[in-house]
């Protein structure tokens, strides 16, 4: 009897998952496509802004870095060993 309950539970879970996926998958796909479209539109607008600058115009874009991401480099002396 336990085997039949297990098989019934698996089949029930399968059909419930299939039904729920059919309801929510189009919504998830639409939101994914809209997000990708916004990203592509932003990239296109940035490219257009770069092309519309006048000759000789200087644009400085600054990025703020946290102290955790800053890496200090050191010069290291080394000798050639033969």
Number of C-alpha atoms within 10 A of each C-alpha: 5 7 8 9 10 11 11 12 11 12 12 12 12 11 11 12 12 11 11 10 13 11 11 10 11 11 12 12 11 11 12 11 12 12 12 12 12 11 12 12 12 12 12 12 12 11 11 11 10 11 10 8 11 8 7 6 6 8 8 5 5 6 6 5 8 7 7 6 7 8 7 5 6 6 5 5 5 6 5 4 4 3
